[in-house]
Amino acid sequence: MNELTLDKLEPGNRAIIVRVEARGPARRRIAEMGLCPGADITMVRRAPMNDPVEFTVRGYFISLRNSEASTVVVRTEGARS
């Protein structure tokens, strides 16, 4: 079981959200998108300049800036490579 932040995932990798370390309005925005502990998330792709990053969570696609993704800690056990 490895813990890392969302910005470190590679395309196709799956993970489970462990915690969100953002504070204030950024934390609220992330929670409103469904990024809560226990949610399954898959990294889809990076933009050409590596920012933003696209994920699927709870059946829909979301994009996060790397600065936002770096505040979400995930567990990668059983992740696809």
C-alpha positions as CSV (number, residue, x, y, z in Angstrom):
1,M,0.0,0.0,0.0
2,N,1.5,3.3,-1.1
3,E,0.4,6.8,-0.3
4,L,1.0,9.6,-2.6
5,T,-0.7,12.7,-3.9
6,L,-3.0,12.9,-7.0
7,D,-0.5,14.9,-8.9
8,K,1.9,11.9,-8.8
9,L,-0.5,9.4,-10.4
10,E,0.2,8.3,-13.9
11,P,-2.5,7.9,-16.6
12,G,-4.5,4.7,-16.1
13,N,-3.6,4.4,-12.4
14,R,-6.5,3.9,-9.9
15,A,-6.4,4.9,-6.2
16,I,-8.6,5.4,-3.2
17,I,-8.7,8.9,-1.6
18,V,-7.3,8.8,1.9
19,R,-7.5,12.5,2.9
20,V,-7.7,16.0,1.6
21,E,-5.1,18.4,3.0
22,A,-6.4,21.6,1.4
23,R,-7.9,24.3,3.6
24,G,-10.6,26.9,3.2
25,P,-12.4,27.5,-0.1
26,A,-10.1,25.1,-1.9
27,R,-11.1,22.3,0.4
28,R,-14.8,23.1,-0.1
29,R,-14.4,23.1,-3.9
30,I,-12.6,19.7,-3.9
31,A,-15.3,18.2,-1.6
32,E,-18.1,19.5,-3.8
33,M,-16.5,17.7,-6.8
34,G,-16.9,14.4,-4.9
35,L,-13.2,14.0,-3.8
36,C,-13.8,12.6,-0.3
37,P,-12.0,9.9,1.7
38,G,-13.0,6.5,0.4
39,A,-13.8,7.6,-3.2
40,D,-12.2,5.6,-6.0
41,I,-10.4,7.8,-8.5
42,T,-8.6,7.1,-11.8
43,M,-6.1,9.3,-13.5
44,V,-7.1,9.8,-17.2
45,R,-4.5,12.1,-18.7
46,R,-2.5,15.3,-18.4
47,A,-2.8,18.4,-20.5
48,P,0.1,19.0,-23.0
49,M,2.0,21.2,-20.5
50,N,1.2,18.7,-17.6
51,D,-1.4,21.1,-16.0
52,P,-4.3,20.5,-15.5
53,V,-4.8,16.8,-14.9
54,E,-8.0,14.9,-15.7
55,F,-9.5,12.2,-13.4
56,T,-12.7,10.1,-13.2
57,V,-14.4,9.9,-9.9
58,R,-17.9,8.8,-9.0
59,G,-18.7,8.2,-12.7
60,Y,-17.7,11.6,-14.1
61,F,-14.6,13.5,-15.4
62,I,-13.0,16.3,-13.5
63,S,-9.9,18.4,-14.0
64,L,-7.6,19.7,-11.3
65,R,-4.6,21.9,-11.4
66,N,-1.5,20.2,-10.1
67,S,-1.5,22.6,-7.1
68,E,-5.0,21.3,-6.2
69,A,-4.2,17.7,-6.9
70,S,-1.1,17.9,-4.6
71,T,-3.4,18.4,-1.6
72,V,-5.3,15.1,-2.1
73,V,-3.6,12.0,-0.6
74,V,-4.4,8.7,-2.1
75,R,-3.6,5.0,-1.5
76,T,-2.6,3.1,-4.6
77,E,-2.9,-0.6,-3.6
78,G,-4.2,-2.6,-6.5
79,A,-3.7,0.3,-9.0
80,R,-3.5,-0.5,-12.7
81,S,-0.2,0.2,-14.5
